Amino acid sequence: MPKTATLRPRRTATAGPPTSLAGLLREWLPRQRWFAGKDRAPTEPNLLSMTELFPGCLHVLVEAGDCYQLLLTTREQPVPQLAHALIGRAEQGPLAGLTVYDALHDPRSARFLLERLRHPGTAGPLRFEADPAVRVPAGLQPRLLETEQSNSSLVYGDSFILKVFRRIEPGVNPDLEVPGALTARGCGRVPAPVAWFRTTYPMGATLGVLQPYLPDARDGWALALRALASEDDFTDASWELGEAMAEVHLALASAFPCGGHDDGGRTAAAMAERLTAAARVVPALRPHVRGLRAAFDALTACGPGPAVQRVHGDLHLGQVLRTGGQWFVIDFEGEPSRPLAERRAPQSPVRDIAGMLRSFDYAARQRRPWRPQWARRCREAFCAGYAERADWDPRTEHALLRAHETDRAVYEVLYEARHRPDWLPVPMAAIERLAVRGG
């Protein structure tokens, strides 16, 4: 394998037995934050496809319970600057003797990946596409964001941000589909996709999306924590955020087909099923199951609420940005643990509202003593701003809002138990409140 890289794509192939990588990935994959199979029995990695993007950089899809996208850089000699991204040294197979790294940490590979996006075309099953109306300059310096969660993101020159999806599912990813559709509808609350790449083998799937980066923006989570630390009021910002979210919901309703009203019984059954599954994993949930089920049961008797439509699906303060006095909404993937078809299906917009209300609660619990009054004021302001723009008030749908907030808290409990056990007391406090007092 050459030490230097060029832009010329070489052979593209589905690899044979992963003799070089399987052993390395078996140890490395479960340690990654974005690996979703931590609570399952280990699965032997199975190489699905391997494409040489350019000499020294491989694009790999591997099946390990789920399908994951990897970009690997190989070097003949260890590179001290990439020690934190080391996957291992291959001892056998076609990569024998080479040291393998996660290429997204390698500036050289990251620069070449941007060049691929700047020049639409194909590389084996990979398709690189772009909005011809947007010019992406050459030579932008990459940096990998440290806030890696379910995906990885590279910022190029404070001008563009590339989200590289890690867990791959068949179909168009909502993070490409939704911002593109909203932009076409004239909605200015989302950064428009400017380039993206996808694969056609072993399935059709979106792999990554490049969008404008808002360098001066701060996410809602950071702004909320700053307001809490300085004891500043956050209700005006919360009101404006509610108004912005209503605008996005209205645009989503015009850009995608809407359904009728939610089937309360079916939604309640699905929520109860998720609660049962979560209680199997998190014993602390079990004493509250009866009280939480009451919130779901109430769905069958309450009004229908607003019609179902495309929604954000995982709305919280970390998914909104503020710059120039405006709120922007990002990350339309939905909850990564749910199937893609479910995330793309029309749902009640109350789901998003409940997600944001839970996020205010999360922020208020970041300091001791925690600030329940701060959270209540923000929740009230957010709903008021939403009502002003949407022409319907989420506060009048109490049973619907309670059920969705309870469902969201159950999701949070499961997420924290799996990924951040130290944070588990935060959603558990909400679980106790919702189970005992009902809101």
C-alpha positions, 0 to 999 in steps of 0.5 A, a space after each residue: 500500500 503506497 504511503 502517499 495518496 492521490 485522488 484517483 479511485 482505484 479498484 472497487 470491490 467487495 472484499 473476500 473474507 475479512 482476514 485483515 480486519 475482523 480481529 481488529 474490528 471485533 475489539 474496536 467496534 464495541 468501544 465506539 460511542 456510536 456502536 448500538 449493540 452494547 447490550 447484545 451478545 457480541 457478533 462476529 464482524 462480517 465485511 459487506 463491502 470495501 471500496 478503495 476511495 484512494 490509496 491508503 483510504 478504504 470505505 467499508 461497510 461491516 455488519 456487526 448486529 447492525 450495518 456500520 460505515 467505517 472509513 479506514 486509513 492504513 499506514 506502513 508505519 505507526 503515526 503518533 499523531 493518530 494514536 488516539 484513532 488507532 484500530 490496530 495492526 493487521 497481522 494477516 490478509 491483504 492488509 498484513 503489516 499495515 497499521 489501521 486508523 479511523 480515517 475521520 481523525 486523519 486530516 489527509 483522509 478528511 481532505 480527500 473525502 471533501 475532494 470527492 464531494 466537490 467532484 460528483 461521480 462514482 467509486 464502485 457502489 459509492 455515489 457522490 452528488 452535489 447541489 450544482 448551485 453551491 460552490 464548495 472551495 478547495 483546501 478547506 481544513 478539516 477538524 473532527 468534532 469531539 461531540 461524537 454520539 451516534 454519528 461523526 461530524 467533520 467541520 471544514 474551514 468553519 464553512 461546511 459540516 459533513 455528517 458521516 452516518 455510522 449506523 446504516 439503514 436502507 433508504 434515504 436518511 431523513 437528514 438529507 431528505 428533510 432539510 432538502 424538502 424544507 429548503 425547497 419550500 422556502 423554510 429558512 430554519 434549516 441549513 440546506 444540503 450542498 453535497 452528499 454520498 450514498 451507496 447502492 450496494 449491498 443496499 441503497 442507503 445515504 452515507 453522509 451529508 455536507 451542509 453549511 456550518 454556522 460558525 457563530 452559532 451556539 446550540 440551545 443546550 449550551 445557551 440554556 446552561 449559560 443562562 442557568 449558570 448566570 441566573 439569566 432569564 431564558 423565557 424570551 429565547 424559549 418563546 422564540 424557539 417555540 415559534 421557530 419550531 411551529 414554523 418548521 412543523 408548518 413547513 413539514 406539513 406542506 412538504 410531506 404527506 400528512 395523515 389523519 389523526 393519531 390512532 390513540 389506541 395503537 399509539 398507546 400500545 406502542 408506548 406501553 410496549 416500549 415501556 415494557 422493553 425498557 423495564 426489562 433492561 432498567 430495573 429502576 423503572 419497574 416500580 413505576 410501570 403501573 403509573 406510567 401505563 396510566 398516562 398511555 391508557 389516557 390516550 384512548 380517551 382523550 381528543 385526537 389532537 393535531 393531525 399526524 405529519 412528518 416531524 423532527 423525531 428527536 427534538 431537544 436543545 442540542 438539536 437547535 442552533 441560535 445565531 443572529 437572533 434566529 433559531 435553526 433546527 438541525 439533525 432530522 434523523 430522529 431517534 437512531 434506535 428506531 427503524 428508519 421506516 418508523 422515523 420517516 412515518 407521519 407522527 403527532 407533532 406533540 412528540 417534538 414538543 414533548 422532546 423539547 419540554 423534557 430538554 428544559 428539564 434536563 438542563 435545569 438538573 445540571 446544577 445543584 440545587 436543580 431549578 424546577 421553576 426555571 424549567 417550568 417557565 421555559 416550558 410555558 414560554 416554549 408552548 406559548 410561542 408555539 401556540 402563537 405561530 401554529 394556531 393551536 396550543 399544545 397546553 390544551 392537549 394535556 393527556 396527549 402531551 403527558 403521554 408523549 413526555 412519558 414515552 420520551 422519558 422512558 426512551 431517555 432512561 434506556 439511553 442513559 442506562 446504556 450510554 451514560 449511567 451517571 445521567 440516569 437520575 435525570 430522566 428517573 426524576 421525571 419518571 417518578 414525577 410523571 408516574 406519581 403526579 401525572 405531569 
